Structures are given as structure tokens and as C-alpha cells.
């Protein structure tokens, strides 16, 4: 999302910290996400008063209370709708939605789809911890099948949604994934989201150390992460692994993991293209343990933003000669005069 | 058709013109027959003839039920007169039935000796069976009590068009214009306004324009020359206050009231809405008004409609959501958030029959308790209720003013009858509308998000983009002053109480309640919303009989007018007619400990004047 930056005095990370005590559980992945957002925010060049954080309900949705900007902690799942109304009438603001897997994909799934399809120029940060934390540990719409939780004591029988696939299905124009503890990568994704004009969506894999600890350990553990992360970079081959010797190539209409050597060379490895919809979707289906987890920008394409088009329609209409003439409006249609008797 | 009829010859001397005080006419046909269109144009013609008028469209929820069936019958009733009128009329004097089904559905309402005009070609065996007639009513004597005019509307329409080479289906579509032309002659309405409309509407299809012109003229001329109708009727212009008028429906009036208020406030108007009958016309109307800084957003659902509006309110727009009862159920959580964050928001509920999907196109007043109490916890919201279609303009304007002044969501409770009904509207002058300036807080010195105005108890409206006023709001309970999250027990009670006091305080703004009739007496008819016309007509009928009856109609339902308790105490009996099972009556009984009695009707139809008169008479008998 890009918005005219204001001639603001240089700000630093501390300017974005509020006087409220942060009340997430000690060790929660949300702390890292908050730190990265507060670190990147001054670089984006907005005056604090022109930034708004809108959230729904859940652990992640406490986020606005900790950002010294304008903030709206709303109701469960509805943040995209509230942000849409705000951005539609105030397009100069930098609007951020903070949501979770339950808030954004369960109760708020409908709004999530529609804000993406409209391409409203806002940024959505979805903290995906694959569990309900605030309500103390029920399975979420991204929990893996068979998940044993308080509400599924013998294992969940739901199949999970994959947030990236859903966002691509709704034709999101900027769709990315990062991880709470990958500070630099997450900062870069936040910058890219801000630059993009239209809805920017970042799925942030986030550890809930109380109810779903280690859900993403395979991609965050020092030892394994090189083999389990696939960094997406536009124009670069899809290579990964400690020795950079594993890659992704097409096998029919599917993807497969191959190791370089023995007749496999880099020319067979797919090259990432942020504008290739088919590739983006295939990448979004990659699940461990068969595949590494892609991190980075799956899709980034240009398409007119909803609020830009709406402003254009209203501004165009306001150029009409009789625009704003209430007397003309009241007197439209068949009118008649009743003379004094 | 009440009349002091004076017969007079026409210029040609062939026909007789009788004068009538008032006429009620109902057009009925298949939902594809264009009855709403015929009715609307007859209305415009009557308005231009200077009559007072009131209309009642009545159409099925199905867009096109199977042709010729009882389910597909659509009707439009118009009451026009040479004096003040308040309702579309209890019974038609004239019924135009375009097919057997329309006759079947409507004939019971036509009084003996009423005029019945039917399209006799449509009384085929097939159509009679679709309408579940065992025998042809035109032949079996069952219509003997009426003045029946069997007109070959279909044949005459086709005859008027047969040189044009149009497909039969297209020709059949003009039948409504024949009926309109014929009734225009019968009541001496000018057809020129309709001819002008045809010209404009069918500019791109000159064939259709020509066909409709020919058919309406054919209908008019048929009335004048054929030896079927011996008498035409004339209803003189009503004595109406001087000024410029137009006909307006409640939905259009509400849309204009919202735009006018936003313009006077100097702010953009934002509507977040999801299509729903009978509220959608407000969305349609506002979507055309972008030159007035109007933003319309057709949301993905009812919740997003109100959510987007609340977001726009946070940003400083005049924010509105429009819906009907089922939509209110979905919006309740967001309305409650608006109560908690204290942002201005207009919720227009155009009520319809329920519960659930209920009767989408029929009217009811049964969402009052929903608006009052349909949210978790103690969550007071002001409720305004326009009494007539034209009054929707003023009350929508007032709803915006109160929302902004008190930083609160406000309900505007209209209904299907007001929404689609029309009446003449004295066009206001923009410069004479009340001005109210929106004051955003800009000064950081001494600012707290919940610092309240001493008089109104409203909190400051500090919108994003204002330096130094960055703050966070939300649905969690807030500290009384800072607005920071607070779970302190005493603070919560203080906040619940202050939210209640703020809304109760709006009572100071409510104008004195108008009482039509004696200041004290035997019976007070107390109403709210769209029942105004029927109750007022009933009160006048009873007063003419010498009964001690007055009518008070409240536009402010929450808070109630401060003078209402005292008015109630001056009458021996209080009767509350409502199109629900007794909602205002419960509020009145609870609030004032008055033994008010309900008169309840839930048929999807407005009250007939006679229904109220009868109940009032029965009640008056219990007094002495």
C-alpha cells in the first residue's frame, strides 16, 4: 500500500510505543511482530496521526493498543469491513488491519475474501498460530486435521484452510508470508506491503507458546530451517537447503523437490515470478513435510484499488455544474406550484 | 367515492361529469402487467391536478410469480381528494382488474355498487382455472352488486397497434397504458405528463414509445367515445398550503434528508448497505447522488454494511447503514460497538413483516423492541420514527443531527408502507434547513478520548489525521476519562450509567407533543410511525361524532417525549394502535404505569380507519 507520505519530523521506534502495558503471554510470538512493525513504521515516512491500526478480536487484535497511532479494536472478524469504510472516505490514511487465523478466516472469512477481491488499499497482517489462544486453546480453521484440543479431545475432523491459497483465490494483488522470529524478513515484507497499492496480505506464522507451542518449529529451529524454508525472490530460482542444492521443479501439473546433480541442473528449477498466478497457487499448496514452506511474496500485481476508483467516481461527479445544489436536488421530477388562494 | 355530486354536461353534451370529493382507485393485475407503473402515473397526474393524495403499492415478494396465478397479483391503490387526506383509503371505489386472479384477490375489498373494470379477454378458461374460479364470474351473477365494465382491453390494445408490426408479447406489455388512459378519462386526469414521461423513458426505443402513446390515447378516447361509460368524475384541487410540491416516497425522502444533513454539516455522506427489501431504494437513490459528496458501498453482507459505516464514522464522515429487520439482527453487534465507542451512526430500519424472512414486501411495525433492546447488555440507542412518507426527510435529517451532537448511533424506524407510499411534499428551501456544524476536536491540550461535554455528555470526535490526538478505541470497557481499557468494577457502572444518561438527555431536544383534539378527555389514541394517517382519520371521524377523542403521535420513541406522561394522565383511556403484537404499548405501560390498551394488527397491511374507529367506539362505551 502506498499513501502520500507527509512531511513528518523524523520519528523512531520509540515514537510508536504507547504507555499501555503489553499483555500478551511472556514468550508469545506477537512481541516480535510488534517490535518489527514499530521498527519499520518510522521508515515508511508517515506522520503518526495518518496511520490507523484496525483489529478484530483475539490475541493479535490487542495490537492497536500498543501502537501510538490512531487505533480501533473492533469486533470479531469485522476489521476488514471497518477498514474499508475508513479507507473509502479517507484514502490519504495508511490503514493496517491486524487479525488472526480465527478472526480473519473463521468468523471474518467473508470480509477477508471481499476486501481482497475489491483490492482496497489497506495492509492486512494475519497472525497465524493455528489455534484459538484468547479463548484458551480450541482448534482453529488453520489447525491441522487430527488436532487434539479442548474442543476436539479425540482429534479435529475439519480440513484446514491455507490462508495464502484463500487470498490468491480471492485474487489478492499482494500476497506474502513471513515468520514472527525472522525479524529482517518480516520487516522486508512489511515494507513491501506498504509500497503496494491495493490490498496487501501477509500471513505471519506465529508461535503460541501456551496452546500450540512449536507449531512452526521445523522452519524456525536453527538446525532445520535451511532445509524447511524456501525463500521466494522474484526472478531467482526456487532453491533451498543448507547447501543450496535442493530445488523445486514441475512434474506434470505438480511441483516436486529435487536435489541438484545426477542430471538435475539449475535450468530445470522453477524461477520465481511474482506476477505468475498459476505458480503462486502451486507454491501456496506446498505443505511440510513433503515440501519446504515458502516465505516471501507469492504474488504482487498492479490493479486499480477500490478506494482510488471510488474517489475518482465521486470527484468526477462533483465537477458537475449543479453538484451540491440542494435546491436543484429537492426540486427534481414532476413538481407543481400551489398558488396562494 | 364520497360525493356531493353535481351533474354537468361536457362541451360535447354526450357525457356527464360528476363532481366527487374523493376517490380511491386500485389497479390490480399480474406482477408482469405493469400495475405499479400505471398507478404511479395516475398518481402523478392526480398530483398535477392539485389533489391531496396518498398511495399504497402492494406487490408480491416474487419478482415474477407464474403468470395469471393468485401469488403473482400486484396492486397499487391511490386515494385522491379535494380535501386533506391521511390514508390510501380503506376500500377502493374503483377496481381495475387486468385478469381473473387480480379480481379474485381484490374483489372482497370493493363495496357494493363499486366500479369494477375488467379486461374481459383475460377471462379465459385457462386463466379462470389458474385463479381457482369454478365458474366465470362475469357470467355467473356473482358480480351483480357491482357496476361492472367489461372492456376488451387486450383486443383494443392490439387493435391500436396492429399496423406497427410489433410482436404480440410487446403489444401485450402496453395493456397497462390502456387501463391508465381509460381511468385518466374516467377521472378527468390530464395524460400529458405521462406522454412526456413516455417520451423521455423510451427515447432509445421509439417503437415502444409510439406504442405506449397510441395505447394510452386509445384508452382515453375509448372512455370518451364508447357507449360504455355514461359518466366521468371530477375531483377538484384540494386546498393545500401554497408552495412548490412534488410527490415523494418515504425512501426517497429519507435519502434526501440524509444528503441534506451531510451537506449542512459540511461532511461527506457514507452509506454502507446490503440490498434488502424494502430498504434498497435508499441505496439506489444515494448511489446516484455522488455530486453531493455521497459515497455508497454495496457491502458483502449486512455486517460489513454497518461495519464499513462505523469505519467511515471513525474517519469523520456522516455514516449510514440501511436495512430491514433481518439485517438489524445481523448488525446488532456492530451497533453495540458504536454505542461503546460512541461514534455517530444512522441505522435506517425499513421494517417489514416477520419473523425471519417473513413478508418482505409487506409492512409491519414490529422492530421497535429490537431497536430498543436487541443488543447485549445495557445499550441505549435513540429511536426516531417518521409518521408519513414526506416526514422521512425531516426525521432522517434529525437523526443525523442527534447522532453527531450526541456521538451515538441513532435508529430511524421507517417501514414498507412509508418507504413505498407517496404523498405530496412541500419542497423545502435548502437555505432554511437548520445548520449544524460538526466540531472535530483538534486541540491536544487537555484532550482525553472520553472527556465529556458538560451538557450533552458526548465525547469529542477526534478523527485520524489530527496531530497529537492519536488514541485507541474499542469494544472493551473504557476508563471514564482516558478511554484506556478498564475492568474496574466501579468504573464500569459509571460508564453504563453515563451512556444511559447521555441518551436520556436527548429528551431536552424533543419538541412539545402535538395533540390533535381536546387537551383532556375520554380517549387518547397514541401512535408512532406509519399508522399516523389511519389514526388521525379515525380521530377526526370520532370527533365529528362528538366523541371526546384526541390523537398524539410520537416521532421520538427513545427517549420518549418529556411531556408525554402528563398528556397520558389527562385521558380516561389510552388506546395504542400498532402493526405488531403490542410493543409501544408495553413501553408506555412500563414507563408511565398507565393502563394503556393495545390495538394490534399483523396482516402485512396498514390499519383501515374503520378498524380503529370500531375499537375506539367499543372502548368509549366502557367509560360511561
Interface residues (C-beta under 8 A of the other chain):
Chain A: X18 X20 X47 X48 X49 X50 X51 X52 X54 X57 X64 X65 X67 X68 X69 X70 X71 X72 X73 X74 X75 X78 X80 X81 X82 X83 X84 X85 X86 X87 X88 X89 X90 X92 X93 X110 X111 X113 X114 X310 X313 X314 X316 X317 X318 X320 X322 X323 X324 X325 X326 X327 X329 X330 X331 X332 X333 X334 X335 X336 X337 X338 X339 X340 X341
Chain B: X44 X47 X48 X50 X193 X239 X240 X241 X242 X243 X244 X245 X246 X247 X256 X259 X260 X263 X268 X270 X272 X289 X290 X291 X292 X293 X294 X295 X297 X299 X300 X301 X303 X304 X307 X308 X309 X310 X311 X312 X313 X314 X315 X316 X317 X319 X333 X334 X337 X341 X427 X428 X429 X430 X433 X464 X465 X466 X467 X468 X469 X470 X471 X472 X473 X474 X475 X476 X484 X485
